[in-house]
Amino acid sequence: MITSNTKYSFGGKVATLETKSFNCMISTAKDGWFKKQSMIFWDINAGMASRRQVAKLFFNGFLSSAQRIELHDVISHVIDEGGMSGKSLGDTLTELFDGLKREGIGFGTMIEDL
């Protein structure tokens, strides 16, 4: 279940999810002053104080900031559905990244094995 999904100043958004299979946090924010947003995925199974960055999604340059924020919500729901159906965070992210790459939306990279 998506337990929070908060929009922040300067075009960022953070969602936390608690599912049957995993707990995670998804952050969509700018990588720097003159850069557009990317997404970072955090494993928070051991709590926020022990969170681990596990993956990052880089959007293709043609997407506007507004489209990236809209995708934050869509992606949060996809991740939630994967966890609620019993998939691991790693499997859910791999499927998500494969689909986003096929659609030309962006590419993801796993930072840590799950």
HUQUI-V677721 format. One record per backbone hydrogen bond with DSSP energy under -0.5 kcal/mol. NH is the residue of the N-H (numbers start at 1). CO is the residue of the C=O. Records with the same first field share a line. If there is no record, write none. Layout:
# HUQUI-V677721
NH->CO / CO
This chain:
# HUQUI-V677721
3->1 / 16
4->16
6->14
8->12
11->8
12->8 / 9
13->28
14->6
15->26
16->4
17->24
18->1
19->22
21->83
24->17
25->42
26->15
27->40
28->13
29->27 / 38
31->36
35->32
38->29
39->57
40->27
41->55
42->25
43->52
44->23 / 42
47->44
50->47
51->48
52->43
54->41
55->41
56->109
57->39
58->107
59->57
60->105
63->60
68->64
69->65
70->66
71->67
72->68
73->69
74->70
75->71
76->72
77->73
78->74
79->75
80->76
81->77
82->78
83->79
84->80
85->81
86->83
87->82
92->88
93->89
94->90
95->91
96->92
97->93
98->94
99->95
100->96
101->97
102->98
103->99
104->101
105->100
106->100
107->58
109->56
111->54
112->54
